[in-house]
Amino acid sequence: MNRFAVAFLLIITGCSTSEPKQTPNPQAATSVKIDPLGFRVTGEVRHGQDFEWKFGDGLLFLLAAEKDPVTPGWTIAILTADRNPENELSEVVTIPLRGFNPKYLSLSYGNTAADVVAFKERGFVFLKNPADIPHEAALRKTLMWPPSQEEYQKALASIGRSPQCKGTLRILDYRLTTPPGETREIIDWLKFEVELCG
């Protein structure tokens, strides 16, 4: 085959896009590739592992493995450098505030492993300034447990006004397995891409 035909095949292969697929035997447990042009990372994680990545001005993207064996999987979190769970910047502003939201990649709220990986692109938001957490957390609390209709309406009009950033997690590849003695599948391995604004 001549050089031009080889080059053409490489270009066509590189331009094709595909849906997330299931890889039977992934090799790497965790790997990171950082795009120097922005806050973008590609990573891999196995069941039970956390994935973390420092970005921006002292922030940390965390894909935290669920500790409860009933709901295996991960939860997206944006933390400050001190890793204090009270300073989680996405929990207070990503909607919906109650129930399932895009931050959950776990077998919670009746989702199966197949359901989780089918939701291939997830958008979430997080506060730019950790100092805004107490204000937004108070508004969130009022919306979830309103003391009155008037307080609820005030909180509804005010929540989310603090400066925010957007994040997107895309599932690129995965492997599902059924552990010995279990009847349901879990996500044994996940490859993903995360984009975060600064």
N, C-alpha and C positions, 0 to 999 in steps of 0.2 A: 504494500500500500504506500502511495507517495506521501510526501510531507504535507501537502495541501489537504488531502483526504483525512489524515490524522488530525490536523489542526481543526478542520471542520467538525469532526466528531467530538473533539474536546470542547469546542464552543457550544455545540448543541447540548451535550451532556451537562455542562456547567450552567446553562440557561434554564434547564427544566426545573419545574417545581413540583413537589408532590405532597400529599397529605402525610401527617405523622404516621409512621409505620412501626410495627413491632419487630424489634431485633431479637432473634433467639438467644444469642450468646454475646452480649456486649463485653468488650475487653477492659476498658478503663473504668475504675470505680469513681474517680472524681478528676475532672480536668477543667482548666479555665483558659479562655482565650479572650483577652481584653482588646477592644477596639480603641486605638488612641484618639480617634476623632470624637468620641463621646462616651457617655455612660452606658456601655453595652457589654454584656458578658455572655459567653456560652459555657454551660457547665453540665456536669453529669452527677447524679447522686443515686445511691442504692438505698433500698428499704432500710429504715432505721438510722440513716445517716443525716446529719445536718449539712447544709451548704451555706457558706457565708462569703461575702465579698464586700470589701471596703470601697466606698466611692464618695465623690464630692468632698465636702468639708466636714470630715469626721463622722460620716454616716455609714451604716452597715446594712446591706441587704442580707436577709436571712431566710432560707427555706428550712424551717424547723420541723424535724421529724416529730410526728405525734407520739406521745408517750403512752396513750391509752391503746391497748391491743385491739379494742373493739372498733376503733376508727383509725386504722393505719393510713399513713400518707404524710402530707406535709401542710404547713401553713406559711404563707408569705408574711414577713414582718420587715419593717424598716426601723432600725434602732439607732440610738446615739452610741458614741464610742464606748461609753461606760457599760453598755449592754443591759441597762436597767429595763426590765420588762414594763415598768411604769412609763417609760419614755418611748413607747411604741407609736410611731408617727402615722401609721396608716389605719390603725384600728378605729380611731375616733372620727375619721372622715370618709372611709370607703363604705359605699352603700350597697345593699341595704344594711342598716345598722343592727338589725335583728335577723337571725336565721342565716341561711346559706348566702355567702357572697363570693366574689371571684378569688379571694385570698386563700380559699380552702381547696387543697388538692388531696383531700382525704375521703375516706369512706364514711363520711358523716351525712346526716340529713337524708339517709336512704340511698345515697349514691353508691354505685358499684365501681370497681376499678375501671371497667369499660366506659362508664359514664364520665369519670374524671378525665381520662385521656381523650375522650371525644370533645371535651371543652378545650380546644387546642389553643385558643388565644384569650387571655384574661387581662382586663384592664382594672387598675386600681389607682388610688390617689394617696398622697401622703403630705403631711405638713412640711413646709420648708424650714420652719423655725421651731425648735423644740420648746421655746418659751410660750408658744401658742397652745401647747397641749392642755394645760389646766382649763383654759377658756373653752376650747372645743369639747373637751371631755365633759364639762359641766352642761353644755348645750345638748350633747348626746344623751346624758343621763336624764335630762328633762324631757327629751323626746321619747325615750324608752319608758320612763315612769313619770308621766306628767302629773304635777300636783294639781293642776287646773287646766281648763281649756285655754284660758288666756295665756298662761305660762307656756303651754305647748305651742301656741301660735307665734309667740315672741321668739322662742327657740328655733322654730322652723324658719322664720324670716332671717335669723342671724347665723345659723350653722353654715360652715364651709366658706366663710368670708375671709378667713386667714389665708395668707399666701400658700399655695399648694403646688405640688409637682405631680405629673402623671407617670405611671409605670405600666409596662406591658410584659407579661410572661407568655412565651409561646412554647408549646410542647413540640419538639422536633422528632423525638423517637422515644420508644419505651419498650419494656418487656413486662408482661403479666405472668404470674405464676400462681399456682395453688399450693400453699405450704402443706407438708405432710399432716394428715389428721384434720385438715380443714376442708370445707366445702365451697368456699368462695375464693376468688382470685384476689391477689394484692398486686400493687405496682412494685415490682422487684427492682426495677432500674428505670431511670428517667433522664433523658437528655433535653435540655431546654435552652432558650435564649431569653435574656432579660434586657429591656431597655428602660432607662430611668432618666428623667429630665433633671437638670441641676439647679 
